[in-house]
Amino acid sequence: MGKDRGRQGPVFSGQDARQGEIILRTRAQRIIFIAGLVGIVVLALVLGFAVR
């Protein structure tokens, strides 16, 4: 652990570290992204009904 203290990695400001951007250039990327979001909602609903 002492050896790691001497190593300096890149330093990012808090503002730069928080920003993120999703770039969906092709139609396939947009479809896959939206399908993933819908899948999360469906999974939450299924798990909600399974718990009852």
All heavy atoms as a GROMACS GRO file, in nm:
protein
  395
    1MET      N    1   0.082  -0.118   0.000
    1MET     CA    2   0.000   0.000   0.000
    1MET      C    3   0.087   0.125   0.000
    1MET      O    4   0.051   0.224  -0.059
    1MET     CB    5  -0.094  -0.001   0.120
    1MET     CG    6  -0.197   0.106   0.114
    1MET     SD    7  -0.320   0.068   0.238
    1MET     CE    8  -0.436   0.194   0.206
    2GLY      N    9   0.202   0.118   0.062
    2GLY     CA   10   0.290   0.231   0.065
    2GLY      C   11   0.346   0.264  -0.072
    2GLY      O   12   0.375   0.379  -0.104
    3LYS      N   13   0.363   0.162  -0.156
    3LYS     CA   14   0.416   0.185  -0.290
    3LYS      C   15   0.318   0.261  -0.377
    3LYS      O   16   0.358   0.336  -0.465
    3LYS     CB   17   0.449   0.052  -0.356
    3LYS     CG   18   0.563  -0.022  -0.289
    3LYS     CD   19   0.587  -0.154  -0.358
    3LYS     CE   20   0.695  -0.233  -0.289
    3LYS     NZ   21   0.717  -0.363  -0.353
    4ASP      N   22   0.189   0.242  -0.356
    4ASP     CA   23   0.088   0.307  -0.438
    4ASP      C   24   0.080   0.458  -0.412
    4ASP      O   25   0.034   0.532  -0.498
    4ASP     CB   26  -0.050   0.245  -0.413
    4ASP     CG   27  -0.058   0.103  -0.466
    4ASP    OD1   28   0.022   0.070  -0.555
    4ASP    OD2   29  -0.144   0.027  -0.418
    5ARG      N   30   0.123   0.502  -0.298
    5ARG     CA   31   0.112   0.644  -0.265
    5ARG      C   32   0.202   0.730  -0.353
    5ARG      O   33   0.173   0.845  -0.380
    5ARG     CB   34   0.144   0.669  -0.119
    5ARG     CG   35   0.038   0.615  -0.028
    5ARG     CD   36   0.073   0.645   0.114
    5ARG     NE   37  -0.024   0.582   0.201
    5ARG     CZ   38  -0.072   0.638   0.308
    5ARG    NH1   39  -0.031   0.757   0.345
    5ARG    NH2   40  -0.160   0.575   0.382
    6GLY      N   41   0.313   0.675  -0.400
    6GLY     CA   42   0.405   0.750  -0.484
    6GLY      C   43   0.356   0.765  -0.627
    6GLY      O   44   0.401   0.852  -0.700
    7ARG      N   45   0.263   0.684  -0.668
    7ARG     CA   46   0.212   0.689  -0.805
    7ARG      C   47   0.103   0.794  -0.816
    7ARG      O   48   0.010   0.798  -0.738
    7ARG     CB   49   0.156   0.554  -0.846
    7ARG     CG   50   0.261   0.446  -0.851
    7ARG     CD   51   0.200   0.319  -0.900
    7ARG     NE   52   0.297   0.210  -0.887
    7ARG     CZ   53   0.268   0.083  -0.901
    7ARG    NH1   54   0.145   0.046  -0.929
    7ARG    NH2   55   0.360  -0.008  -0.888
    8GLN      N   56   0.116   0.877  -0.916
    8GLN     CA   57   0.015   0.981  -0.940
    8GLN      C   58  -0.055   0.949  -1.071
    8GLN      O   59   0.009   0.940  -1.175
    8GLN     CB   60   0.082   1.118  -0.950
    8GLN     CG   61   0.141   1.168  -0.821
    8GLN     CD   62   0.033   1.219  -0.726
    8GLN    OE1   63  -0.071   1.267  -0.769
    8GLN    NE2   64   0.059   1.206  -0.598
    9GLY      N   65  -0.184   0.932  -1.066
    9GLY     CA   66  -0.263   0.910  -1.186
    9GLY      C   67  -0.316   1.043  -1.237
    9GLY      O   68  -0.281   1.149  -1.184
   10PRO      N   69  -0.398   1.037  -1.339
   10PRO     CA   70  -0.456   1.163  -1.388
   10PRO      C   71  -0.547   1.225  -1.283
   10PRO      O   72  -0.613   1.156  -1.207
   10PRO     CB   73  -0.536   1.120  -1.511
   10PRO     CG   74  -0.559   0.975  -1.494
   10PRO     CD   75  -0.445   0.922  -1.412
   11VAL      N   76  -0.550   1.356  -1.278
   11VAL     CA   77  -0.631   1.429  -1.181
   11VAL      C   78  -0.743   1.499  -1.256
   11VAL      O   79  -0.719   1.571  -1.353
   11VAL     CB   80  -0.546   1.532  -1.104
   11VAL    CG1   81  -0.632   1.611  -1.008
   11VAL    CG2   82  -0.433   1.462  -1.031
   12PHE      N   83  -0.867   1.474  -1.215
   12PHE     CA   84  -0.983   1.534  -1.276
   12PHE      C   85  -1.054   1.621  -1.174
   12PHE      O   86  -1.065   1.583  -1.057
   12PHE     CB   87  -1.081   1.428  -1.327
   12PHE     CG   88  -1.022   1.336  -1.429
   12PHE    CD1   89  -0.981   1.209  -1.395
   12PHE    CD2   90  -1.008   1.378  -1.560
   12PHE    CE1   91  -0.927   1.124  -1.489
   12PHE    CE2   92  -0.954   1.295  -1.656
   12PHE     CZ   93  -0.913   1.168  -1.621
   13SER      N   94  -1.105   1.734  -1.218
   13SER     CA   95  -1.182   1.817  -1.126
   13SER      C   96  -1.317   1.750  -1.100
   13SER      O   97  -1.361   1.665  -1.177
   13SER     CB   98  -1.204   1.956  -1.186
   13SER     OG   99  -1.295   1.949  -1.294
   14GLY      N  100  -1.382   1.790  -0.996
   14GLY     CA  101  -1.513   1.733  -0.963
   14GLY      C  102  -1.615   1.759  -1.073
   14GLY      O  103  -1.698   1.674  -1.104
   15GLN      N  104  -1.607   1.874  -1.136
   15GLN     CA  105  -1.701   1.908  -1.244
   15GLN      C  106  -1.680   1.815  -1.363
   15GLN      O  107  -1.775   1.766  -1.422
   15GLN     CB  108  -1.680   2.054  -1.285
   15GLN     CG  109  -1.778   2.102  -1.390
   15GLN     CD  110  -1.920   2.113  -1.337
   15GLN    OE1  111  -1.941   2.122  -1.217
   15GLN    NE2  112  -2.015   2.110  -1.426
   16ASP      N  113  -1.555   1.789  -1.400
   16ASP     CA  114  -1.527   1.702  -1.514
   16ASP      C  115  -1.564   1.558  -1.485
   16ASP      O  116  -1.608   1.485  -1.573
   16ASP     CB  117  -1.379   1.710  -1.552
   16ASP     CG  118  -1.342   1.843  -1.613
   16ASP    OD1  119  -1.433   1.912  -1.664
   16ASP    OD2  120  -1.222   1.878  -1.610
   17ALA      N  121  -1.547   1.515  -1.362
   17ALA     CA  122  -1.575   1.376  -1.328
   17ALA      C  123  -1.724   1.346  -1.328
   17ALA      O  124  -1.764   1.233  -1.354
   17ALA     CB  125  -1.516   1.344  -1.190
   18ARG      N  126  -1.807   1.444  -1.301
   18ARG     CA  127  -1.951   1.421  -1.294
   18ARG      C  128  -2.020   1.424  -1.428
   18ARG      O  129  -2.130   1.374  -1.443
   18ARG     CB  130  -2.016   1.526  -1.204
   18ARG     CG  131  -2.004   1.491  -1.059
   18ARG     CD  132  -2.083   1.587  -0.973
   18ARG     NE  133  -1.989   1.646  -0.880
   18ARG     CZ  134  -1.952   1.772  -0.878
   18ARG    NH1  135  -2.002   1.857  -0.963
   18ARG    NH2  136  -1.864   1.815  -0.792
   19GLN      N  137  -1.963   1.485  -1.526
   19GLN     CA  138  -2.032   1.499  -1.654
   19GLN      C  139  -2.020   1.371  -1.734
   19GLN      O  140  -1.916   1.308  -1.741
   19GLN     CB  141  -1.972   1.615  -1.734
   19GLN     CG  142  -2.002   1.748  -1.670
   19GLN     CD  143  -1.945   1.862  -1.752
   19GLN    OE1  144  -1.876   1.840  -1.848
   19GLN    NE2  145  -1.975   1.982  -1.711
   20GLY      N  146  -2.131   1.333  -1.795
   20GLY     CA  147  -2.133   1.217  -1.881
   20GLY      C  148  -2.226   1.243  -1.997
   20GLY      O  149  -2.322   1.320  -1.987
   21GLU      N  150  -2.196   1.181  -2.108
   21GLU     CA  151  -2.278   1.202  -2.226
   21GLU      C  152  -2.295   1.069  -2.297
   21GLU      O  153  -2.197   0.995  -2.317
   21GLU     CB  154  -2.208   1.302  -2.319
   21GLU     CG  155  -2.290   1.341  -2.438
   21GLU     CD  156  -2.221   1.449  -2.520
   21GLU    OE1  157  -2.122   1.507  -2.472
   21GLU    OE2  158  -2.267   1.474  -2.632
   22ILE      N  159  -2.417   1.037  -2.331
   22ILE     CA  160  -2.446   0.915  -2.403
   22ILE      C  161  -2.458   0.952  -2.550
   22ILE      O  162  -2.543   1.034  -2.587
   22ILE     CB  163  -2.575   0.849  -2.352
   22ILE    CG1  164  -2.560   0.812  -2.205
   22ILE    CG2  165  -2.609   0.726  -2.435
   22ILE    CD1  166  -2.688   0.767  -2.140
   23ILE      N  167  -2.373   0.895  -2.632
   23ILE     CA  168  -2.374   0.925  -2.774
   23ILE      C  169  -2.421   0.802  -2.849
   23ILE      O  170  -2.355   0.698  -2.848
   23ILE     CB  171  -2.233   0.968  -2.822
   23ILE    CG1  172  -2.187   1.090  -2.745
   23ILE    CG2  173  -2.234   0.994  -2.972
   23ILE    CD1  174  -2.044   1.129  -2.770
   24LEU      N  175  -2.537   0.813  -2.910
   24LEU     CA  176  -2.595   0.703  -2.986
   24LEU      C  177  -2.601   0.746  -3.132
   24LEU      O  178  -2.693   0.815  -3.174
   24LEU     CB  179  -2.734   0.669  -2.932
   24LEU     CG  180  -2.738   0.636  -2.782
   24LEU    CD1  181  -2.881   0.625  -2.735
   24LEU    CD2  182  -2.661   0.509  -2.753
   25ARG      N  183  -2.503   0.705  -3.207
   25ARG     CA  184  -2.489   0.754  -3.344
   25ARG      C  185  -2.575   0.677  -3.444
   25ARG      O  186  -2.623   0.735  -3.540
   25ARG     CB  187  -2.343   0.746  -3.386
   25ARG     CG  188  -2.257   0.844  -3.310
   25ARG     CD  189  -2.118   0.853  -3.370
   25ARG     NE  190  -2.042   0.959  -3.305
   25ARG     CZ  191  -1.949   0.938  -3.216
   25ARG    NH1  192  -1.917   0.815  -3.181
   25ARG    NH2  193  -1.886   1.039  -3.161
   26THR      N  194  -2.592   0.549  -3.424
   26THR     CA  195  -2.665   0.470  -3.523
   26THR      C  196  -2.803   0.433  -3.469
   26THR      O  197  -2.828   0.436  -3.348
   26THR     CB  198  -2.589   0.341  -3.558
   26THR    OG1  199  -2.583   0.257  -3.444
   26THR    CG2  200  -2.449   0.372  -3.607
   27ARG      N  201  -2.889   0.394  -3.559
   27ARG     CA  202  -3.023   0.354  -3.519
   27ARG      C  203  -3.018   0.228  -3.432
   27ARG      O  204  -3.093   0.216  -3.335
   27ARG     CB  205  -3.108   0.328  -3.644
   27ARG     CG  206  -3.248   0.293  -3.609
   27ARG     CD  207  -3.336   0.281  -3.729
   27ARG     NE  208  -3.471   0.249  -3.682
   27ARG     CZ  209  -3.569   0.218  -3.759
   27ARG    NH1  210  -3.552   0.214  -3.889
   27ARG    NH2  211  -3.687   0.191  -3.709
   28ALA      N  212  -2.929   0.136  -3.465
   28ALA     CA  213  -2.916   0.013  -3.386
   28ALA      C  214  -2.876   0.045  -3.242
   28ALA      O  215  -2.928  -0.015  -3.148
   28ALA     CB  216  -2.813  -0.080  -3.449
   29GLN      N  217  -2.786   0.139  -3.223
   29GLN     CA  218  -2.745   0.177  -3.088
   29GLN      C  219  -2.861   0.236  -3.010
   29GLN      O  220  -2.878   0.208  -2.892
   29GLN     CB  221  -2.630   0.277  -3.093
   29GLN     CG  222  -2.498   0.219  -3.136
   29GLN     CD  223  -2.391   0.324  -3.150
   29GLN    OE1  224  -2.418   0.441  -3.175
   29GLN    NE2  225  -2.266   0.282  -3.135
   30ARG      N  226  -2.942   0.319  -3.076
   30ARG     CA  227  -3.058   0.379  -3.009
   30ARG      C  228  -3.159   0.272  -2.971
   30ARG      O  229  -3.216   0.274  -2.861
   30ARG     CB  230  -3.121   0.484  -3.099
   30ARG     CG  231  -3.037   0.609  -3.112
   30ARG     CD  232  -3.112   0.720  -3.184
   30ARG     NE  233  -3.133   0.692  -3.325
   30ARG     CZ  234  -3.051   0.725  -3.423
   30ARG    NH1  235  -2.940   0.790  -3.396
   30ARG    NH2  236  -3.079   0.697  -3.548
   31ILE      N  237  -3.184   0.177  -3.061
   31ILE     CA  238  -3.280   0.070  -3.033
   31ILE      C  239  -3.234  -0.016  -2.917
   31ILE      O  240  -3.312  -0.048  -2.826
   31ILE     CB  241  -3.305  -0.015  -3.159
   31ILE    CG1  242  -3.381   0.068  -3.264
   31ILE    CG2  243  -3.380  -0.143  -3.126
   31ILE    CD1  244  -3.391   0.001  -3.399
   32ILE      N  245  -3.107  -0.052  -2.916
   32ILE     CA  246  -3.053  -0.135  -2.807
   32ILE      C  247  -3.060  -0.060  -2.674
   32ILE      O  248  -3.096  -0.117  -2.570
   32ILE     CB  249  -2.909  -0.179  -2.838
   32ILE    CG1  250  -2.911  -0.277  -2.956
   32ILE    CG2  251  -2.842  -0.240  -2.717
   32ILE    CD1  252  -2.775  -0.308  -3.012
   33PHE      N  253  -3.029   0.068  -2.674
   33PHE     CA  254  -3.034   0.148  -2.551
   33PHE      C  255  -3.176   0.156  -2.497
   33PHE      O  256  -3.200   0.132  -2.377
   33PHE     CB  257  -2.979   0.288  -2.579
   33PHE     CG  258  -2.981   0.378  -2.460
   33PHE    CD1  259  -2.888   0.365  -2.360
   33PHE    CD2  260  -3.078   0.478  -2.449
   33PHE    CE1  261  -2.891   0.447  -2.249
   33PHE    CE2  262  -3.080   0.562  -2.340
   33PHE     CZ  263  -2.986   0.546  -2.239
   34ILE      N  264  -3.271   0.187  -2.583
   34ILE     CA  265  -3.411   0.198  -2.540
   34ILE      C  266  -3.464   0.062  -2.495
   34ILE      O  267  -3.536   0.053  -2.395
   34ILE     CB  268  -3.497   0.260  -2.652
   34ILE    CG1  269  -3.455   0.406  -2.671
   34ILE    CG2  270  -3.645   0.251  -2.620
   34ILE    CD1  271  -3.514   0.472  -2.794
   35ALA      N  272  -3.427  -0.044  -2.565
   35ALA     CA  273  -3.470  -0.179  -2.526
   35ALA      C  274  -3.415  -0.214  -2.388
   35ALA      O  275  -3.484  -0.277  -2.307
   35ALA     CB  276  -3.424  -0.281  -2.628
   36GLY      N  277  -3.294  -0.172  -2.359
   36GLY     CA  278  -3.237  -0.196  -2.226
   36GLY      C  279  -3.313  -0.122  -2.117
   36GLY      O  280  -3.339  -0.177  -2.010
   37LEU      N  281  -3.350   0.002  -2.145
   37LEU     CA  282  -3.429   0.078  -2.047
   37LEU      C  283  -3.565   0.014  -2.024
   37LEU      O  284  -3.611   0.000  -1.910
   37LEU     CB  285  -3.447   0.223  -2.094
   37LEU     CG  286  -3.322   0.309  -2.098
   37LEU    CD1  287  -3.356   0.446  -2.154
   37LEU    CD2  288  -3.260   0.321  -1.962
   38VAL      N  289  -3.630  -0.028  -2.132
   38VAL     CA  290  -3.760  -0.095  -2.120
   38VAL      C  291  -3.743  -0.227  -2.046
   38VAL      O  292  -3.826  -0.263  -1.961
   38VAL     CB  293  -3.823  -0.117  -2.260
   38VAL    CG1  294  -3.946  -0.206  -2.251
   38VAL    CG2  295  -3.859   0.016  -2.323
   39GLY      N  296  -3.635  -0.298  -2.074
   39GLY     CA  297  -3.609  -0.425  -2.006
   39GLY      C  298  -3.594  -0.409  -1.855
   39GLY      O  299  -3.641  -0.492  -1.778
   40ILE      N  300  -3.530  -0.302  -1.812
   40ILE     CA  301  -3.515  -0.277  -1.668
   40ILE      C  302  -3.652  -0.255  -1.604
   40ILE      O  303  -3.679  -0.308  -1.495
   40ILE     CB  304  -3.423  -0.156  -1.645
   40ILE    CG1  305  -3.280  -0.191  -1.684
   40ILE    CG2  306  -3.430  -0.108  -1.501
   40ILE    CD1  307  -3.187  -0.072  -1.687
   41VAL      N  308  -3.738  -0.179  -1.670
   41VAL     CA  309  -3.872  -0.154  -1.617
   41VAL      C  310  -3.951  -0.284  -1.610
   41VAL      O  311  -4.017  -0.313  -1.510
   41VAL     CB  312  -3.945  -0.048  -1.702
   41VAL    CG1  313  -4.091  -0.036  -1.661
   41VAL    CG2  314  -3.874   0.085  -1.692
   42VAL      N  315  -3.945  -0.364  -1.716
   42VAL     CA  316  -4.018  -0.491  -1.718
   42VAL      C  317  -3.965  -0.583  -1.609
   42VAL      O  318  -4.044  -0.648  -1.538
   42VAL     CB  319  -4.007  -0.558  -1.857
   42VAL    CG1  320  -4.060  -0.700  -1.856
   42VAL    CG2  321  -4.081  -0.474  -1.962
   43LEU      N  322  -3.835  -0.589  -1.592
   43LEU     CA  323  -3.777  -0.674  -1.487
   43LEU      C  324  -3.823  -0.628  -1.349
   43LEU      O  325  -3.858  -0.711  -1.264
   43LEU     CB  326  -3.624  -0.668  -1.494
   43LEU     CG  327  -3.549  -0.748  -1.390
   43LEU    CD1  328  -3.578  -0.897  -1.404
   43LEU    CD2  329  -3.400  -0.723  -1.400
   44ALA      N  330  -3.828  -0.497  -1.326
   44ALA     CA  331  -3.876  -0.446  -1.197
   44ALA      C  332  -4.022  -0.484  -1.174
   44ALA      O  333  -4.059  -0.522  -1.063
   44ALA     CB  334  -3.859  -0.295  -1.192
   45LEU      N  335  -4.105  -0.476  -1.278
   45LEU     CA  336  -4.245  -0.515  -1.264
   45LEU      C  337  -4.258  -0.664  -1.235
   45LEU      O  338  -4.338  -0.704  -1.149
   45LEU     CB  339  -4.323  -0.478  -1.390
   45LEU     CG  340  -4.344  -0.329  -1.414
   45LEU    CD1  341  -4.405  -0.306  -1.552
   45LEU    CD2  342  -4.432  -0.271  -1.307
   46VAL      N  343  -4.185  -0.746  -1.306
   46VAL     CA  344  -4.192  -0.891  -1.285
   46VAL      C  345  -4.147  -0.927  -1.144
   46VAL      O  346  -4.211  -1.008  -1.076
   46VAL     CB  347  -4.108  -0.966  -1.391
   46VAL    CG1  348  -4.089  -1.112  -1.355
   46VAL    CG2  349  -4.170  -0.951  -1.528
   47LEU      N  350  -4.037  -0.866  -1.100
   47LEU     CA  351  -3.990  -0.895  -0.964
   47LEU      C  352  -4.090  -0.843  -0.860
   47LEU      O  353  -4.107  -0.905  -0.754
   47LEU     CB  354  -3.853  -0.830  -0.942
   47LEU     CG  355  -3.738  -0.895  -1.017
   47LEU    CD1  356  -3.609  -0.817  -0.995
   47LEU    CD2  357  -3.720  -1.040  -0.976
   48GLY      N  358  -4.154  -0.731  -0.889
   48GLY     CA  359  -4.256  -0.679  -0.796
   48GLY      C  360  -4.373  -0.774  -0.782
   48GLY      O  361  -4.425  -0.796  -0.672
   49PHE      N  362  -4.417  -0.833  -0.893
   49PHE     CA  363  -4.527  -0.928  -0.886
   49PHE      C  364  -4.484  -1.062  -0.825
   49PHE      O  365  -4.562  -1.129  -0.761
   49PHE     CB  366  -4.586  -0.953  -1.026
   49PHE     CG  367  -4.671  -0.838  -1.073
   49PHE    CD1  368  -4.638  -0.773  -1.192
   49PHE    CD2  369  -4.781  -0.795  -1.002
   49PHE    CE1  370  -4.714  -0.668  -1.238
   49PHE    CE2  371  -4.858  -0.688  -1.048
   49PHE     CZ  372  -4.826  -0.625  -1.165
   50ALA      N  373  -4.357  -1.099  -0.844
   50ALA     CA  374  -4.307  -1.226  -0.790
   50ALA      C  375  -4.298  -1.221  -0.638
   50ALA      O  376  -4.313  -1.324  -0.572
   50ALA     CB  377  -4.172  -1.258  -0.850
   51VAL      N  378  -4.275  -1.105  -0.582
   51VAL     CA  379  -4.261  -1.092  -0.437
   51VAL      C  380  -4.395  -1.108  -0.368
   51VAL      O  381  -4.403  -1.160  -0.258
   51VAL     CB  382  -4.197  -0.956  -0.401
   51VAL    CG1  383  -4.200  -0.929  -0.253
   51VAL    CG2  384  -4.054  -0.950  -0.452
   52ARG      N  385  -4.501  -1.068  -0.434
   52ARG     CA  386  -4.634  -1.078  -0.373
   52ARG      C  387  -4.668  -1.218  -0.351
   52ARG      O  388  -4.696  -1.309  -0.344
   52ARG     CB  389  -4.738  -1.015  -0.463
   52ARG     CG  390  -4.725  -0.866  -0.465
   52ARG     CD  391  -4.837  -0.808  -0.547
   52ARG     NE  392  -4.822  -0.665  -0.553
   52ARG     CZ  393  -4.912  -0.587  -0.606
   52ARG    NH1  394  -5.021  -0.634  -0.657
   52ARG    NH2  395  -4.891  -0.458  -0.610
   0.00000   0.00000   0.00000
